[in-house]
Amino acid sequence: MESFNLESLTIVLIAIALGAYLKGAIGLGLPLIAVPTMANFLGVEHAIVVLTIPVVASNIWICLRYRKIRYEVPFLKISLFFAGLGVLCGTTLLAFLSDSALITLLIVWLGLYLFTITIKPDFKLTDGVARFLAPLFAMAGGTCQGATGIAGPIIATWIHAYRLEKKTYVFAVSILFLIISGTHVLAVGSFGLYTQERLIQGVLALIPTILFTQIGMWTTPYISPKWFNRAVIGVIFAMWIKLIFKAYL
């Protein structure tokens, strides 16, 4: 990769590998870890554009490997439809709403969810409530992606509230992220942001991404439900802190 010396390249590859491992193991973590690290060397826009390729690839890989458990995800088809619709709505809202307002709403959302599971660790959406809320949460996640480029806080907390089995959770968040990140790739391409250099860097990033995503998937069965839950909550908490820093610091 151009613009990297050996030391910075090593740091970036480690960040991608760690983020991809978490992605494979718990369904979350690749952009959260890799984007800030790469942004230190390439700038935020460059890092985001390059990472769109491995992010989509990691979601595709997980969905293909876990495709047989797709029937275990509640209300999946309607959720995917409304997530895609939300991306379109969010893109439209982009011209009318400020990033700071939407990010503040995400901060409040994550704060309330973290507070809820702190005082009630076994919190779970019941079937009736989940059926009603699934389209709304999917729409909200897609809207946030379209308006701010951030959907993780909504999707991670919403699917976590289902209290699914470990592999089912990883598949559920990955297929929703796939719809959203795939739309993001199309949007980035339509704005001409994929230069030759960025495409080469994105393709090269696929090597550690796919390798460590698969390693993460291999380790998922060996993570106890208790520690899997803690890892997911830890990533959600990291998202919350990151948003606070982005909004106010």
C-alpha positions in Angstrom: 0.0 0.0 0.0 1.3 3.4 -0.9 1.4 6.1 1.9 2.5 3.4 4.4 6.0 2.7 5.8 6.6 -0.8 7.3 5.7 0.3 10.8 2.4 2.0 9.9 1.5 -0.9 7.6 2.0 -3.4 10.4 -0.2 -1.4 12.7 -3.0 -1.1 10.1 -2.8 -4.9 9.3 -3.0 -5.7 13.0 -6.0 -3.5 13.4 -7.8 -5.1 10.4 -6.9 -8.5 11.7 -8.2 -7.8 15.2 -11.4 -6.2 13.9 -12.0 -9.0 11.5 -11.5 -11.6 14.3 -14.1 -9.9 16.4 -16.4 -9.7 13.4 -16.1 -13.4 12.9 -16.4 -14.2 16.6 -19.3 -11.9 17.7 -20.5 -10.2 14.5 -19.2 -6.8 15.4 -15.9 -4.8 15.5 -14.3 -4.5 12.1 -15.1 -0.8 11.3 -14.9 0.2 15.0 -11.3 -0.9 15.2 -9.9 -0.6 11.7 -11.4 2.8 10.6 -9.9 5.0 13.4 -6.5 3.2 13.1 -6.3 3.7 9.3 -7.6 7.2 9.5 -4.5 8.2 11.5 -2.4 7.4 8.4 -4.8 8.0 5.5 -7.5 10.4 6.7 -11.1 9.6 7.6 -12.6 9.6 4.1 -9.8 7.5 2.6 -10.1 5.0 5.4 -13.8 4.7 5.2 -13.8 4.2 1.4 -11.0 1.5 1.6 -12.8 -0.3 4.4 -16.1 -0.6 2.5 -14.6 -3.5 0.5 -13.5 -5.7 3.4 -16.6 -4.8 5.4 -18.9 -6.1 2.7 -16.7 -9.1 2.1 -16.7 -10.1 5.8 -20.5 -9.9 5.9 -20.8 -11.9 2.7 -18.4 -14.6 4.1 -20.3 -14.9 7.4 -23.7 -15.0 5.6 -22.5 -17.7 3.3 -21.0 -19.8 6.0 -24.0 -19.5 8.3 -26.7 -19.5 5.7 -28.4 -22.7 7.0 -29.4 -21.0 10.2 -31.1 -18.0 8.5 -34.5 -19.5 9.6 -33.6 -19.0 13.2 -33.6 -15.2 13.0 -37.0 -13.7 13.9 -38.8 -11.6 11.4 -35.7 -11.6 9.0 -37.4 -10.9 5.7 -39.4 -7.9 6.9 -36.3 -6.6 8.7 -34.2 -6.7 5.6 -36.8 -4.9 3.6 -37.2 -2.1 6.1 -33.4 -1.8 6.6 -32.9 -1.2 2.9 -35.9 1.3 2.8 -34.3 3.1 5.8 -31.0 3.6 4.0 -32.9 5.3 1.2 -34.9 7.5 3.7 -31.7 8.3 5.6 -29.9 9.4 2.4 -32.8 11.7 1.7 -32.8 13.1 5.3 -29.0 13.8 4.9 -29.9 17.1 3.4 -32.2 18.2 6.2 -30.7 16.8 9.5 -27.4 17.6 11.0 -24.9 14.8 11.9 -24.7 16.1 15.5 -28.4 15.8 16.1 -28.5 12.2 14.8 -25.4 11.2 16.7 -26.8 12.7 19.9 -29.9 10.5 19.4 -27.6 7.4 19.0 -25.7 8.3 22.1 -29.0 8.5 24.1 -30.2 5.3 22.5 -27.0 3.4 23.5 -27.0 5.0 27.0 -30.6 3.8 27.6 -29.9 0.3 26.4 -26.7 0.0 28.5 -28.6 1.3 31.5 -31.5 -1.2 30.9 -29.2 -4.3 30.7 -27.3 -3.1 33.7 -30.3 -3.0 35.9 -32.0 -5.9 34.2 -29.3 -8.2 32.7 -31.8 -10.8 31.4 -33.7 -8.1 29.4 -35.3 -9.7 26.3 -37.8 -8.6 23.7 -40.9 -10.8 23.9 -42.3 -12.3 20.6 -45.2 -9.9 20.4 -43.1 -6.8 21.1 -40.3 -8.0 18.8 -42.8 -8.6 15.9 -44.1 -5.0 16.3 -40.6 -3.4 16.7 -38.6 -5.3 14.1 -39.6 -3.1 11.1 -39.2 0.1 13.2 -35.7 -0.9 14.4 -34.6 -2.1 10.9 -35.9 1.2 9.5 -34.1 3.2 12.2 -30.8 1.3 11.5 -31.0 1.9 7.8 -31.9 5.5 8.3 -29.0 6.1 10.6 -26.7 4.5 8.0 -28.0 6.6 5.2 -27.9 9.8 7.2 -24.6 9.4 9.2 -22.9 6.3 7.9 -23.4 4.7 11.4 -25.9 1.8 11.8 -24.0 -0.4 14.3 -25.5 1.0 17.5 -29.1 0.4 16.5 -28.6 -3.1 14.9 -26.2 -4.4 17.6 -28.6 -3.5 20.5 -31.8 -4.5 18.7 -30.6 -8.0 17.8 -28.9 -8.4 21.2 -32.3 -7.8 22.8 -33.5 -11.0 21.0 -31.0 -13.1 23.1 -30.3 -15.4 20.2 -27.9 -18.3 20.2 -24.3 -17.2 19.4 -24.0 -18.1 15.8 -27.5 -16.9 15.1 -26.6 -13.5 16.5 -23.5 -13.3 14.4 -25.5 -14.2 11.3 -28.4 -11.8 12.1 -26.2 -8.7 12.5 -24.1 -9.7 9.6 -26.9 -10.0 7.1 -28.4 -6.7 8.2 -25.0 -5.1 7.9 -24.6 -6.7 4.5 -27.8 -4.9 3.2 -26.6 -1.6 4.6 -22.9 -1.9 3.7 -23.8 -3.1 0.2 -25.9 0.0 -0.3 -23.0 2.0 1.1 -20.6 0.5 -1.6 -23.0 1.5 -4.3 -23.2 5.0 -2.9 -19.5 5.4 -2.6 -19.0 4.2 -6.2 -21.7 6.5 -7.5 -19.8 9.5 -6.1 -16.6 8.4 -7.8 -14.7 7.9 -4.5 -13.0 4.6 -5.6 -9.7 5.7 -7.0 -7.2 3.0 -8.3 -5.1 3.4 -5.1 -8.1 2.9 -2.8 -9.4 -0.1 -4.8 -6.0 -1.8 -4.6 -5.8 -1.1 -0.8 -9.3 -2.4 -0.3 -8.6 -5.6 -2.2 -5.3 -6.2 -0.3 -7.2 -5.6 3.0 -9.4 -8.6 2.0 -6.5 -11.0 2.8 -6.4 -10.4 6.6 -10.1 -9.7 6.7 -11.3 -13.1 5.3 -8.5 -15.0 7.1 -9.2 -13.6 10.6 -13.0 -13.5 10.1 -12.9 -17.2 9.6 -10.6 -17.7 12.6 -13.1 -15.7 14.6 -15.9 -17.9 13.4 -14.0 -21.0 14.4 -13.7 -19.7 17.9 -17.4 -18.8 18.4 -18.5 -22.2 19.5 -15.8 -22.2 22.2 -16.9 -18.9 23.8 -19.3 -19.4 26.6 -22.6 -17.7 26.3 -21.7 -15.6 29.3 -18.5 -14.3 27.8 -20.1 -13.9 24.3 -22.7 -11.7 25.9 -20.0 -9.7 27.7 -18.0 -9.3 24.5 -21.0 -8.0 22.6 -21.9 -5.6 25.4 -18.2 -4.5 25.5 -18.3 -3.6 21.8 -21.6 -1.8 22.3 -20.0 0.2 25.1 -17.0 1.0 22.9 -19.4 2.3 20.2 -21.1 4.5 22.8 -17.8 6.0 24.0 -16.6 6.5 20.4 -19.8 8.5 19.6 -19.4 10.6 22.7 -15.9 11.5 21.7 -17.0 12.2 18.1 -19.8 14.5 19.2 -18.4 16.4 22.1 -14.6 16.1 22.3 
